[in-house]
C-alpha cells in the first residue's frame, strides 16, 4: 500500500521528488500503474492502493475511538452503580432513623 501521493510500489517508478515520479517504459504491470499521474490535483486518488491505504487508516482510527468509547461506557456504568447504591443507602438511613432515635 503506497498511498495516494506515491505510485504503487510494484510499478517501479523512479523517484524525483515526493510528488513527481518518472514512469518506467513498461507500466502494464497493474491498473494502478496506468492511473498514476504527476498532476498535483490527480496523483493516484483513484488507485486501489490509495483506497486501501485510506481504509487501513480509518480502521486504525476507529479502533482507537472504540476503545475510548468502551472505557467511557464502563466508567459511566460504575458512576451509575455508585449513585444507585448511595441513593439506596440514604433511603435506608431515613427509614431506620426513627428507630435509632428511640434507642439512643
DSSP file (Angstrom, degrees, kcal/mol; ACC not computed):
  #  RESIDUE AA STRUCTURE BP1 BP2  ACC     N-H-->O    O-->H-N    N-H-->O    O-->H-N    TCO  KAPPA ALPHA  PHI   PSI    X-CA   Y-CA   Z-CA
    1    1 A X              0   0    0      0, 0.0    49,-0.1     0, 0.0    48,-0.0   0.000 360.0 360.0 360.0 106.2    0.0    0.0    0.0
    2    2 A X        -     0   0    0      1,-0.3     3,-0.2     4,-0.1     2,-0.2   0.745 360.0-136.2 -87.3 -25.4    1.8    3.1   -1.2
    3    3 A X        -     0   0    0     46,-0.2    -1,-0.3     1,-0.2    47,-0.2  -0.608  34.5 -59.7 100.0-164.1   -1.0    5.5   -0.6
    4    4 A X  S    S+     0   0    0     -2,-0.2    40,-1.4    46,-0.2    -1,-0.2   0.700 126.5  50.5 -96.3 -22.6   -2.4    8.4   -2.7
    5    5 A X  S    S+     0   0    0     -3,-0.2     2,-0.4    38,-0.1    -1,-0.1   0.480 107.2  55.9 -99.3  -3.2    0.7   10.5   -3.1
    6    6 A X  S    S-     0   0    0     -4,-0.1    -4,-0.1    38,-0.1     3,-0.1  -0.960  87.5-113.0-124.8 145.7    3.1    7.8   -4.3
    7    7 A X        -     0   0    0     -2,-0.4    26,-0.1     1,-0.1     5,-0.1  -0.418  53.2 -80.4 -69.7 155.2    2.7    5.4   -7.2
    8    8 A X    >   -     0   0    0      1,-0.1     3,-1.5    24,-0.1     5,-0.4  -0.242  38.6-123.2 -56.3 144.9    2.2    1.8   -6.2
    9    9 A X  G >  S+     0   0    0      1,-0.3     3,-1.6     2,-0.2    -1,-0.1   0.859 107.3  61.6 -60.6 -39.5    5.5    0.0   -5.4
   10   10 A X  G 3  S+     0   0    0      1,-0.3    -1,-0.3     2,-0.1    -2,-0.1   0.618  90.5  70.9 -67.2 -10.2    5.0   -2.7   -8.0
   11   11 A X  G <  S-     0   0    0     -3,-1.5    13,-0.3    18,-0.1    -1,-0.3   0.697  93.2-141.3 -79.1 -19.1    5.1   -0.1  -10.8
   12   12 A X    <   +     0   0    0     -3,-1.6     2,-0.1    -4,-0.3    -3,-0.1   0.872  31.9 175.7  60.5  42.0    8.8    0.6  -10.3
   13   13 A X        -     0   0    0     -5,-0.4     2,-0.5    10,-0.1    10,-0.2  -0.461  31.6-117.2 -71.9 150.8    8.5    4.4  -10.8
   14   14 A X  E     -A   22   0A   0      8,-2.5     8,-3.0    -2,-0.1     2,-0.2  -0.805  27.3-121.3 -95.0 129.7   11.7    6.4  -10.3
   15   15 A X  E     +A   21   0A   0     -2,-0.5     6,-0.2     6,-0.2     3,-0.1  -0.495  42.5 156.4 -72.7 130.6   11.7    8.9   -7.5
   16   16 A X  E    S-     0   0A   0      4,-1.8     2,-0.3     1,-0.7     5,-0.2   0.660  73.8 -24.6-114.1 -55.2   12.4   12.5   -8.4
   17   17 A X  E >  S-A   20   0A   0      3,-2.0     3,-1.4     0, 0.0    -1,-0.7  -0.901  83.6 -77.2-147.9 176.1   10.7   14.4   -5.6
   18   18 A X  T 3  S+     0   0    0      1,-0.3     3,-0.1    -2,-0.3    -3,-0.0   0.743 129.6  23.9 -54.9 -26.2    7.8   13.4   -3.2
   19   19 A X  T 3  S+     0   0    0      1,-0.1     2,-0.5   -13,-0.1    -1,-0.3   0.299 112.2  73.0-123.1  11.0    5.1   14.1   -5.7
   20   20 A X  E <   +A   17   0A   0     -3,-1.4    -3,-2.0     2,-0.0    -4,-1.8  -0.983  54.8 171.4-128.9 124.6    6.9   13.6   -9.1
   21   21 A X  E     -A   15   0A   0     -2,-0.5     2,-0.5    -6,-0.2    -6,-0.2  -0.958  31.4-122.7-130.8 145.4    8.0   10.2  -10.3
   22   22 A X  E     -A   14   0A   0     -8,-3.0    -8,-2.5    -2,-0.3     2,-0.2  -0.781  30.6-126.2 -92.0 129.4    9.4    9.1  -13.6
   23   23 A X        -     0   0    0     -2,-0.5   -10,-0.1   -10,-0.2   -11,-0.1  -0.501  19.5-126.5 -75.4 136.7    7.3    6.4  -15.3
   24   24 A X        -     0   0    0    -13,-0.3     3,-0.1    -2,-0.2    -1,-0.1  -0.292  25.7-109.0 -72.9 169.3    9.1    3.2  -16.4
   25   25 A X  S    S+     0   0    0      1,-0.2     2,-0.8     2,-0.1    -1,-0.1   0.921 109.5  49.6 -66.9 -43.9    8.8    2.0  -20.0
   26   26 A X        +     0   0    0      1,-0.1     3,-0.2   -15,-0.1    -1,-0.2  -0.847  58.1 157.0-102.0 104.1    6.6   -1.0  -19.2
   27   27 A X    >   +     0   0    0     -2,-0.8     3,-0.7     1,-0.2    -1,-0.1   0.186  44.9 102.1-108.5  15.5    3.6    0.2  -17.0
   28   28 A X  T 3   +     0   0    0      1,-0.2    -1,-0.2     5,-0.1     3,-0.1   0.335  50.9  98.1 -82.2   9.4    1.3   -2.7  -17.8
   29   29 A X  T 3  S-     0   0    0     -3,-0.2     2,-0.3     1,-0.2    -1,-0.2   0.856  95.5  -0.4 -66.1 -34.8    2.0   -4.5  -14.5
   30   30 A X    <>  -     0   0    0     -3,-0.7     4,-1.0     1,-0.1     3,-0.4  -0.987  64.6-118.1-154.1 155.0   -1.1   -3.2  -12.8
   31   31 A X  H  > S+     0   0    0     -2,-0.3     4,-1.4     1,-0.2     3,-0.3   0.844 114.4  61.3 -65.8 -33.0   -4.1   -0.9  -13.5
   32   32 A X  H  > S+     0   0    0      1,-0.2     4,-1.1     2,-0.2    -1,-0.2   0.852  97.8  58.5 -61.1 -33.7   -2.9    1.4  -10.7
   33   33 A X  H  4 S+     0   0    0     -3,-0.4    -1,-0.2     1,-0.2     3,-0.2   0.871 106.7  47.2 -64.2 -35.9    0.3    2.0  -12.7
   34   34 A X  H  < S+     0   0    0     -4,-1.0    -1,-0.2    -3,-0.3    -2,-0.2   0.787 109.8  53.6 -75.3 -27.1   -1.8    3.3  -15.6
   35   35 A X  H  < S+     0   0    0     -4,-1.4    -1,-0.2     9,-0.1    -2,-0.2   0.663  82.5 108.9 -82.8 -16.7   -3.9    5.5  -13.4
   36   36 A X     <  +     0   0    0     -4,-1.1     2,-0.3    -3,-0.2     8,-0.2  -0.358  44.9 179.0 -64.3 138.3   -0.9    7.3  -11.8
   37   37 A X        -     0   0    0      6,-1.2     6,-0.1     2,-0.2     5,-0.1  -0.996  33.8-142.3-138.8 142.3   -0.4   10.9  -12.8
   38   38 A X        +     0   0    0     -2,-0.3     2,-0.2     4,-0.1     6,-0.1   0.495  67.6 118.8 -80.4  -3.4    2.2   13.5  -11.8
   39   39 A X    >>  -     0   0    0      4,-0.2     4,-2.5     1,-0.2     3,-1.4  -0.493  67.9-137.0 -63.3 126.1   -0.6   16.2  -11.9
   40   40 A X  T 34 S+     0   0    0      1,-0.3    -1,-0.2    -2,-0.2   -20,-0.0   0.736 101.4  50.3 -62.9 -23.9   -0.8   17.5   -8.3
   41   41 A X  T 34 S+     0   0    0      2,-0.1    -1,-0.3     1,-0.0    -2,-0.1   0.625 123.2  28.7 -88.4 -12.4   -4.6   17.6   -8.3
   42   42 A X  T X4 S+     0   0    0     -3,-1.4     3,-2.0    -5,-0.1     4,-0.2   0.820  71.0 143.7-111.5 -54.0   -4.9   14.0   -9.6
   43   43 A X  T 3< S-     0   0    0     -4,-2.5    -6,-1.2     1,-0.2    -4,-0.2  -0.220  86.3 -43.0  43.8-116.2   -1.9   11.9   -8.4
   44   44 A X  T >  S+     0   0    0    -40,-1.4     3,-1.6    -8,-0.2     6,-0.4  -0.147  86.9 135.0-134.5  41.5   -3.4    8.4   -7.7
   45   45 A X  T <  S+     0   0    0     -3,-2.0    -2,-0.1     1,-0.3    -1,-0.1   0.711  78.2  49.3 -67.6 -19.3   -6.6    9.2   -5.8
   46   46 A X  T 3  S+     0   0    0     -4,-0.2    -1,-0.3   -11,-0.2     2,-0.1   0.417  88.7 112.6 -95.6   1.0   -8.5    6.6   -8.0
   47   47 A X  S <> S-     0   0    0     -3,-1.6     4,-1.8     1,-0.1     5,-0.1  -0.385  73.3-129.0 -73.5 150.4   -5.9    3.9   -7.4
   48   48 A X  H  > S+     0   0    0      1,-0.2     4,-2.7     2,-0.2     5,-0.2   0.838 109.6  59.3 -65.8 -32.3   -6.7    0.8   -5.4
   49   49 A X  H  > S+     0   0    0      2,-0.2     4,-2.1     1,-0.2   -46,-0.2   0.869 105.1  49.4 -65.6 -35.0   -3.6    1.4   -3.3
   50   50 A X  H  > S+     0   0    0     -6,-0.4     4,-2.4     2,-0.2   -46,-0.2   0.930 112.4  47.0 -66.9 -45.5   -4.9    4.8   -2.3
   51   51 A X  H  X S+     0   0    0     -4,-1.8     4,-2.3     1,-0.2    -2,-0.2   0.898 112.8  49.4 -64.0 -40.8   -8.3    3.4   -1.3
   52   52 A X  H  X S+     0   0    0     -4,-2.7     4,-2.3     2,-0.2    -1,-0.2   0.897 111.0  50.0 -65.8 -40.2   -6.7    0.5    0.6
   53   53 A X  H  X S+     0   0    0     -4,-2.1     4,-2.1     2,-0.2    -2,-0.2   0.900 110.8  49.4 -64.5 -40.7   -4.4    3.0    2.5
   54   54 A X  H  X S+     0   0    0     -4,-2.4     4,-2.5     2,-0.2    -2,-0.2   0.919 111.5  48.8 -64.1 -44.1   -7.4    5.2    3.4
   55   55 A X  H  X S+     0   0    0     -4,-2.3     4,-2.6     2,-0.2    -2,-0.2   0.901 110.4  51.0 -63.2 -41.0   -9.3    2.2    4.7
   56   56 A X  H  X S+     0   0    0     -4,-2.3     4,-1.9     1,-0.2    -1,-0.2   0.908 111.4  48.2 -62.7 -41.0   -6.4    1.0    6.8
   57   57 A X  H  X S+     0   0    0     -4,-2.1     4,-2.2     2,-0.2    -2,-0.2   0.914 111.6  49.4 -65.1 -43.2   -6.0    4.4    8.3
   58   58 A X  H  X S+     0   0    0     -4,-2.5     4,-2.7     1,-0.2     5,-0.2   0.900 108.8  53.0 -63.6 -40.7   -9.8    4.6    9.1
   59   59 A X  H  X S+     0   0    0     -4,-2.6     4,-2.1     1,-0.2    -1,-0.2   0.923 109.6  48.7 -59.8 -43.7   -9.7    1.2   10.7
   60   60 A X  H  X S+     0   0    0     -4,-1.9     4,-1.7     1,-0.2    -1,-0.2   0.917 113.2  46.7 -63.6 -43.4   -6.9    2.2   13.0
   61   61 A X  H  X S+     0   0    0     -4,-2.2     4,-2.2     1,-0.2    -2,-0.2   0.901 112.1  49.8 -66.6 -40.4   -8.6    5.5   14.0
   62   62 A X  H  X S+     0   0    0     -4,-2.7     4,-2.7     2,-0.2    -1,-0.2   0.832 105.9  56.9 -69.9 -30.9  -12.0    3.7   14.6
   63   63 A X  H  X S+     0   0    0     -4,-2.1     4,-2.3    -5,-0.2    -1,-0.2   0.936 108.7  46.9 -62.3 -44.0  -10.2    1.1   16.8
   64   64 A X  H  X S+     0   0    0     -4,-1.7     4,-2.3     1,-0.2    -2,-0.2   0.926 112.5  49.4 -61.5 -44.0   -8.9    3.9   19.0
   65   65 A X  H  X S+     0   0    0     -4,-2.2     4,-2.5     1,-0.2    -2,-0.2   0.896 109.6  52.1 -63.4 -39.7  -12.3    5.5   19.1
   66   66 A X  H  X S+     0   0    0     -4,-2.7     4,-2.6     2,-0.2    -1,-0.2   0.909 108.7  49.9 -63.3 -42.2  -14.0    2.2   20.0
   67   67 A X  H  X S+     0   0    0     -4,-2.3     4,-2.4     2,-0.2    -2,-0.2   0.929 112.1  47.9 -62.3 -44.6  -11.5    1.7   22.9
   68   68 A X  H  X S+     0   0    0     -4,-2.3     4,-2.3     1,-0.2    -2,-0.2   0.910 112.6  49.0 -62.9 -42.3  -12.2    5.2   24.2
   69   69 A X  H  X S+     0   0    0     -4,-2.5     4,-2.5     2,-0.2    -2,-0.2   0.899 110.7  49.9 -65.4 -40.6  -16.0    4.7   23.9
   70   70 A X  H  X S+     0   0    0     -4,-2.6     4,-2.3     2,-0.2    -2,-0.2   0.924 111.8  48.0 -64.3 -44.0  -15.9    1.3   25.7
   71   71 A X  H  X S+     0   0    0     -4,-2.4     4,-2.4     1,-0.2    -2,-0.2   0.909 111.8  50.8 -62.3 -41.5  -13.8    2.8   28.5
   72   72 A X  H  X S+     0   0    0     -4,-2.3     4,-2.4     2,-0.2    -2,-0.2   0.908 110.0  49.2 -62.9 -42.8  -16.2    5.7   28.8
   73   73 A X  H  X S+     0   0    0     -4,-2.5     4,-2.3     2,-0.2    -1,-0.2   0.911 110.8  50.2 -63.9 -42.0  -19.3    3.4   28.9
   74   74 A X  H  X S+     0   0    0     -4,-2.3     4,-2.2     2,-0.2    -2,-0.2   0.922 111.3  48.5 -62.5 -43.9  -17.6    1.3   31.7
   75   75 A X  H  X S+     0   0    0     -4,-2.4     4,-2.5     1,-0.2    -2,-0.2   0.915 111.4  50.1 -62.5 -42.9  -16.8    4.5   33.7
   76   76 A X  H  X S+     0   0    0     -4,-2.4     4,-2.4     1,-0.2    -1,-0.2   0.885 109.5  51.1 -64.1 -38.4  -20.4    5.7   33.3
   77   77 A X  H  X S+     0   0    0     -4,-2.3     4,-2.6     2,-0.2    -1,-0.2   0.916 110.6  49.0 -64.1 -42.4  -21.8    2.3   34.4
   78   78 A X  H  X S+     0   0    0     -4,-2.2     4,-2.5     2,-0.2    -2,-0.2   0.923 111.7  48.6 -63.5 -44.1  -19.6    2.4   37.5
   79   79 A X  H  X S+     0   0    0     -4,-2.5     4,-2.3     1,-0.2    -2,-0.2   0.908 111.9  50.2 -61.9 -41.7  -20.7    6.0   38.3
   80   80 A X  H  X S+     0   0    0     -4,-2.4     4,-2.5     2,-0.2    -2,-0.2   0.921 111.1  48.3 -62.2 -45.0  -24.4    5.0   37.9
   81   81 A X  H  X S+     0   0    0     -4,-2.6     4,-2.4     2,-0.2    -2,-0.2   0.902 111.5  49.3 -64.7 -41.0  -24.0    2.0   40.2
   82   82 A X  H  X S+     0   0    0     -4,-2.5     4,-2.4     2,-0.2    -1,-0.2   0.912 111.9  49.8 -63.6 -41.5  -22.2    4.1   42.9
   83   83 A X  H  X S+     0   0    0     -4,-2.3     4,-2.5     2,-0.2    -2,-0.2   0.906 110.6  49.3 -63.4 -42.0  -25.0    6.6   42.6
   84   84 A X  H  X S+     0   0    0     -4,-2.5     4,-2.4     2,-0.2    -2,-0.2   0.918 111.9  48.5 -63.6 -43.3  -27.7    4.0   42.9
   85   85 A X  H  X S+     0   0    0     -4,-2.4     4,-2.3     2,-0.2    -2,-0.2   0.910 112.2  48.9 -64.0 -41.6  -26.0    2.5   46.0
   86   86 A X  H  X S+     0   0    0     -4,-2.4     4,-2.1     2,-0.2    -2,-0.2   0.913 111.7  49.2 -64.5 -42.4  -25.7    5.9   47.6
   87   87 A X  H  X S+     0   0    0     -4,-2.5     4,-2.0     1,-0.2    -2,-0.2   0.907 111.6  49.3 -62.8 -42.2  -29.3    6.7   46.9
   88   88 A X  H  X S+     0   0    0     -4,-2.4     4,-2.2     1,-0.2    -2,-0.2   0.895 110.0  51.0 -65.1 -40.4  -30.4    3.3   48.4
   89   89 A X  H  X S+     0   0    0     -4,-2.3     4,-2.4     2,-0.2    -1,-0.2   0.886 108.9  51.3 -65.2 -38.1  -28.3    3.9   51.5
   90   90 A X  H  X S+     0   0    0     -4,-2.1     4,-2.2     2,-0.2    -1,-0.2   0.914 110.6  48.3 -65.1 -42.5  -29.8    7.3   52.0
   91   91 A X  H  X S+     0   0    0     -4,-2.0     4,-1.9     2,-0.2    -2,-0.2   0.897 112.1  49.5 -64.1 -40.1  -33.3    5.9   51.8
   92   92 A X  H  X S+     0   0    0     -4,-2.2     4,-2.1     2,-0.2    -2,-0.2   0.901 109.3  51.8 -66.3 -40.9  -32.5    3.1   54.2
   93   93 A X  H  X S+     0   0    0     -4,-2.4     4,-0.9     1,-0.2    -2,-0.2   0.913 109.8  49.3 -61.9 -42.8  -31.0    5.6   56.7
   94   94 A X  H  X S+     0   0    0     -4,-2.2     4,-0.6     1,-0.2     3,-0.3   0.881 110.1  52.1 -62.8 -38.1  -34.2    7.7   56.6
   95   95 A X  H  < S+     0   0    0     -4,-1.9     3,-0.3     1,-0.2     4,-0.3   0.900 117.4  36.0 -66.3 -41.9  -36.3    4.6   57.1
   96   96 A X  H  X S+     0   0    0     -4,-2.1     4,-2.1     1,-0.2    -1,-0.2   0.447  92.4  91.6 -93.9   0.2  -34.4    3.5   60.2
   97   97 A X  H  X S+     0   0    0     -4,-0.9     4,-2.1    -3,-0.3    -1,-0.2   0.903  85.6  51.5 -62.0 -41.8  -33.7    7.0   61.6
   98   98 A X  H  X S+     0   0    0     -4,-0.6     4,-1.0    -3,-0.3    -1,-0.2   0.844 111.0  48.4 -67.2 -31.1  -36.8    7.0   63.8
   99   99 A X  H  > S+     0   0    0     -4,-0.3     4,-0.9     2,-0.2    -1,-0.2   0.868 110.4  51.1 -74.6 -35.2  -35.9    3.6   65.2
  100  100 A X  H  X S+     0   0    0     -4,-2.1     4,-0.9     1,-0.2     3,-0.5   0.864 106.0  55.4 -68.4 -35.8  -32.4    4.7   66.0
  101  101 A X  H  < S+     0   0    0     -4,-2.1     3,-0.3     1,-0.2    -1,-0.2   0.837 103.1  56.6 -67.0 -31.5  -33.6    7.8   67.8
  102  102 A X  H  < S+     0   0    0     -4,-1.0    -1,-0.2     1,-0.2    -2,-0.2   0.793 109.7  43.9 -70.6 -27.3  -35.8    5.7   70.1
  103  103 A X  H  <        0   0    0     -4,-0.9    -1,-0.2    -3,-0.5    -2,-0.2   0.562 360.0 360.0 -96.0 -10.1  -32.8    3.7   71.4
  104  104 A X     <        0   0    0     -4,-0.9    -1,-0.2    -3,-0.3    -2,-0.1   0.483 360.0 360.0 -93.4 360.0  -30.2    6.4   71.9
